[in-house]
Amino acid sequence: MGTLYLDRRDATIAAEGGTLLIRGADGTLLRAPLGLIERVVLRGPASLTTGAIAAIAEEGAALLVLTGRQGRLAGIMTGSAHADAAIRLGQFRLALDPTAREAVGRAVLRRKLLGQHRLLAEGLRLRPEKRRLLLRGQEALAEALSRLRTEGAMAPAQLMGIEGAAAAAYWEAFGALLPPSAGFAGRNRRPPRDPANALLSLAYTLAHFEAVAAAQRAGLDPAVGFLHALHPGRESLACDLVEPLRPLCERLVWRLLAEERLRATHFTRDGEACLLGKAGRVAFYAAWEEAVAPARRLLRRGLRPLVRAARAACAELTAEEGRADA
C-alpha cells in the first residue's frame, strides 16, 4: 500500500490486531493492514485513537496531519527515533562548519536549478510558441548555475540570493506553461489564491513530509540544516532536502493542469483562498504517489553521503576528546 490517505470527514480511526479500522460518519468500515503502510496522511476533521497512533508508531510508519479547510500542516510523527546518536552528533558538528555548510548548500541548489532547467526544456519542446519566456527562464537558471560553479566562498544567505535572482524569470516561464484557468500570476501562499498555487502548496507540503521522514529514518535531525538557517519551529534539514524536490512538484502541477486532469471545477473559493475539493484531492494523491516514487529512492540514496560524513565527524570529535584527555 505504501501511503494511506485518510481524507474522510468525521471519520474515526482505531487499531486492532495489526489493522487500522477506518469508520466513516455513515457507518462504513474500511480495514488497512498496518504491515503494508509506510506513511499515513490524515486530513480534515477526524478522530484518531491513541491506540491507532501507537500502532502507527510501532510499525515505524510516518504520520502527517493536515487541518483546516486549506489543509495546513499541523504536525508530523515519524515513529521511533533512530538509535545511533553518533550520527546526529556528527551532523551538529558539520552544521557548525562553514565549509561543510557551503558544500551541502551548493549541492542542494545545483540539483534544484538543474531540475528547473530541465522542466523548462521539456516545456519548450511541448510549447514552442512560448519560446521567448521559456528561453529567458532557462538563461536565468543557467546564469545561477554558472555562479554556483565559479564564485568563491559564500555564506548560505548568499547562496540563496543566487537562487532568488533567477526565481522571477523562472516563475514567469513556468506560468507560461499553464492554461489560463490555472490563474497563475506568480507564486503566492498563505493562502494560495489560484488553482496552480493551491496545488503547489499541497505538493510542497507532501514533499516536506517525505524529507522529514527520510531524515529521521537515516538517523539525522530534521531540524539541523545547512542551507536553511536554524529557526524555532522550522525543520531546516528537511527544507534543504525539499529544494531538489521542488521541480518534481512543479512538473506534476504543470502536467495535471495542462492535461486537464484537474480543472477549475475541482476548486472552490473561501475568501481569498483557493481550495482543492475532495474529488480533486483524490486525483492529486494518486498522481503524487506515482510521481514521488523515484524521489523517495533518491532521498534515501542522497542521504547516505551525509550520514557517512556525520559518522566521520563524530569519530573525529571523539578522537580529539581522547587526545585532550591523554
C-alpha positions in Angstrom: 0.0 0.0 0.0 2.8 2.5 0.8 0.8 5.6 1.7 -2.6 5.6 3.3 -4.6 8.8 2.7 -7.4 9.4 5.2 -9.4 12.2 3.8 -12.9 11.4 5.1 -14.8 14.0 7.1 -15.6 12.9 10.7 -14.0 9.5 10.3 -12.9 7.6 13.3 -9.6 5.7 13.1 -8.8 2.9 15.5 -6.4 -0.1 15.6 -7.0 -3.7 16.2 -4.7 -6.7 15.6 -2.3 -5.0 13.3 -5.0 -3.4 11.3 -6.3 0.2 11.1 -10.1 0.4 11.2 -11.5 3.5 9.5 -15.1 4.1 10.3 -16.9 6.8 8.3 -19.6 9.1 9.6 -22.1 7.0 7.6 -21.1 3.8 9.4 -19.0 2.3 6.6 -15.9 0.4 7.8 -12.6 0.1 5.9 -9.6 -2.0 7.0 -6.0 -1.2 6.3 -3.2 -3.7 7.3 -0.5 -1.8 9.1 2.2 -4.0 7.8 1.6 -2.6 4.3 1.7 1.1 5.4 4.8 3.2 5.3 3.1 6.6 5.8 -0.3 7.9 6.7 -1.7 11.3 5.6 -4.7 12.5 7.7 -6.7 15.4 6.5 -9.8 17.1 7.8 -11.8 16.7 11.0 -11.4 13.1 12.2 -10.8 11.2 15.4 -7.6 9.2 15.8 -7.4 7.0 18.8 -4.3 6.7 21.0 -4.3 3.0 20.1 -4.1 3.9 16.4 -1.3 6.5 17.0 0.7 3.9 19.0 0.1 1.2 16.3 1.3 3.6 13.5 4.4 4.5 15.6 5.2 0.9 16.5 5.0 -0.1 12.8 7.6 2.6 12.1 5.2 4.4 9.7 5.2 8.2 9.4 2.1 10.3 10.1 1.3 13.7 8.5 -1.7 15.6 9.9 -3.3 18.4 7.8 -6.0 20.6 9.4 -8.5 23.3 8.4 -10.2 23.9 5.1 -6.8 24.7 3.5 -5.2 21.6 4.7 -2.4 23.3 6.7 0.4 21.3 8.2 -0.4 20.6 11.8 2.3 18.0 12.7 4.4 15.1 11.6 5.2 11.9 13.6 8.0 9.6 12.3 7.8 6.7 14.7 10.7 5.5 16.8 13.8 7.7 16.7 17.0 6.2 15.2 19.1 4.7 17.9 22.6 5.9 16.7 23.1 9.3 18.4 26.6 9.5 16.9 25.0 10.4 13.5 23.2 13.4 15.0 26.3 14.5 17.0 28.4 14.4 13.8 25.6 16.3 11.9 25.6 19.0 14.5 29.4 19.4 14.1 29.1 19.6 10.3 26.3 22.1 10.6 28.7 24.4 12.6 31.4 24.1 9.9 31.2 26.9 7.3 32.9 24.7 4.7 30.5 21.8 5.1 27.5 24.1 5.1 28.6 25.7 1.9 29.3 22.4 0.2 25.9 21.0 1.1 24.2 24.3 0.2 25.8 24.4 -3.3 24.9 20.8 -4.0 21.3 21.2 -2.9 20.8 24.4 -5.0 22.6 22.9 -8.0 20.2 19.9 -8.1 17.2 22.3 -7.8 18.3 24.6 -10.5 19.2 21.8 -12.9 15.7 20.2 -12.3 14.0 23.5 -13.1 16.1 24.0 -16.2 15.1 20.5 -17.4 11.5 21.3 -16.7 11.6 24.4 -18.9 13.5 22.5 -21.6 10.6 20.0 -21.6 8.2 22.9 -21.8 10.0 24.4 -24.7 9.6 21.1 -26.7 5.9 21.0 -25.9 5.1 24.7 -26.1 7.4 26.2 -28.7 5.1 29.2 -29.1 6.2 30.3 -25.5 9.8 30.2 -26.7 10.7 33.8 -25.6 9.7 33.4 -21.9 11.0 29.9 -21.6 14.4 30.8 -23.0 14.6 33.8 -20.7 13.9 31.5 -17.7 16.5 29.0 -18.9 19.1 31.7 -19.3 18.4 33.0 -15.8 18.8 29.4 -14.4 22.0 28.9 -16.4 23.4 32.1 -15.1 22.7 31.0 -11.5 24.3 27.6 -12.1 27.4 29.3 -13.5 27.7 31.5 -10.5 27.4 28.4 -8.2 30.3 26.8 -10.1 32.6 29.8 -10.4 32.1 32.2 -7.4 34.2 31.9 -4.3 33.2 31.1 -0.8 29.7 32.2 0.1 27.5 32.1 3.2 24.1 30.3 3.0 22.3 33.6 2.6 24.5 34.5 -0.4 23.8 31.1 -2.0 20.0 31.6 -1.5 20.5 35.0 -3.1 21.8 33.4 -6.3 18.7 31.2 -6.5 16.5 34.1 -5.7 17.9 36.1 -8.6 16.7 33.5 -11.1 13.3 33.0 -9.4 11.3 35.8 -11.1 12.3 34.7 -14.6 11.6 31.0 -13.7 8.1 31.6 -12.4 7.2 33.8 -15.3 8.3 30.9 -17.6 6.5 28.4 -15.5 3.3 30.4 -15.7 3.6 30.5 -19.5 3.2 26.7 -19.5 -0.1 26.7 -17.6 -3.6 27.1 -19.0 -5.4 30.4 -18.3 -7.8 28.5 -16.0 -4.8 28.0 -13.6 -5.0 31.7 -12.8 -1.3 31.8 -12.1 0.3 35.2 -11.9 3.3 34.3 -9.7 4.0 32.3 -6.6 1.7 33.1 -3.6 0.7 31.3 -0.4 -0.9 31.6 3.0 -3.4 31.4 1.4 -2.7 30.3 -2.1 -5.1 32.4 -4.3 -5.3 30.3 -7.5 -5.5 26.7 -8.5 -1.9 26.4 -9.5 -0.7 27.8 -6.2 -3.1 25.6 -4.2 -1.6 22.6 -5.9 2.0 23.8 -5.4 1.4 24.3 -1.7 0.0 20.8 -1.3 2.8 19.3 -3.3 5.5 21.1 -1.3 3.8 20.1 2.0 3.8 16.4 1.0 7.5 16.8 -0.2 8.4 18.2 3.2 6.7 15.3 4.9 8.8 12.9 2.8 12.0 14.8 3.7 11.3 14.8 7.4 10.6 11.1 7.4 13.7 10.3 5.3 16.0 12.3 7.5 14.6 10.7 10.7 14.9 7.2 9.3 18.5 7.9 8.3 19.3 9.0 11.9 19.6 12.7 11.2 17.9 15.6 13.0 15.4 17.2 10.5 15.7 20.5 12.4 19.5 21.0 11.9 20.2 22.1 8.3 23.0 23.5 6.2 21.5 25.8 3.6 18.5 26.9 5.7 19.5 28.5 9.0 18.3 27.3 12.4 14.9 28.8 13.3 12.5 27.8 16.1 9.8 25.6 14.7 11.5 25.0 11.4 12.8 21.6 10.2 15.8 23.2 8.4 17.4 20.0 7.1 14.0 18.9 5.7 13.8 22.3 4.0 17.2 21.7 2.5 16.1 18.3 1.2 12.9 19.7 -0.3 14.8 22.1 -2.6 15.8 19.5 -5.2 12.3 18.0 -5.0 10.6 21.3 -6.0 11.0 20.8 -9.7 9.2 17.4 -9.4 6.4 19.2 -7.6 6.2 21.9 -10.2 6.3 19.5 -13.1 3.4 17.5 -11.5 1.3 20.6 -11.1 2.0 21.7 -14.7 1.0 18.4 -16.2 -2.1 17.9 -14.1 -3.4 21.3 -15.2 -2.2 21.2 -18.8 -3.7 17.8 -19.3 -6.9 18.8 -17.6 -6.8 16.0 -15.1 -7.5 18.8 -12.6 -9.8 21.6 -13.8 -11.5 24.7 -12.4 -14.5 22.6 -11.3 -12.2 20.8 -8.8 -11.6 24.1 -6.9 -13.7 26.3 -4.7 -13.0 29.7 -3.0 -13.1 30.7 0.6 -12.4 34.4 0.7 -9.0 34.9 -1.0 -8.1 31.3 -0.6 -8.4 28.8 -3.5 -9.3 25.3 -2.2 -8.9 22.0 -3.8 -12.1 19.9 -3.4 -12.4 16.3 -2.3 -12.5 14.8 -5.9 -9.5 16.9 -6.8 -7.6 15.7 -3.8 -8.3 12.1 -4.6 -6.9 12.6 -8.1 -3.9 14.6 -6.8 -3.0 11.9 -4.2 -2.9 9.2 -6.9 -0.8 11.4 -9.2 1.5 12.3 -6.4 2.2 8.7 -5.4 3.2 7.9 -9.0 5.4 10.9 -9.3 7.1 10.8 -6.0 8.2 7.1 -6.0 11.6 7.8 -7.7 12.2 10.8 -5.4 11.8 8.6 -2.4 14.6 6.4 -3.6 16.8 9.4 -4.4 16.2 10.8 -0.9 17.4 7.5 0.7 20.5 7.3 -1.5 21.2 11.0 -1.3 21.3 11.0 2.5 23.9 8.2 2.7 26.9 10.5 2.0 25.7 12.9 4.7 25.3 10.1 7.1 28.8 8.9 6.3 30.2 12.4 6.8 28.4 12.7 10.1 29.8 9.5 11.4 33.3 10.6 10.4 32.8 14.0 12.1 31.7 12.3 15.3 34.6 9.9 15.2 37.0 12.8 14.7 35.4 14.6 17.7 35.8 11.5 19.8 39.4 11.2 18.8 40.0 14.9 19.7 38.5 14.4 23.1 40.6 11.3 23.6 43.8 13.3 22.8 42.7 16.1 25.1 42.2 13.6 28.0 45.5 11.9 27.4 
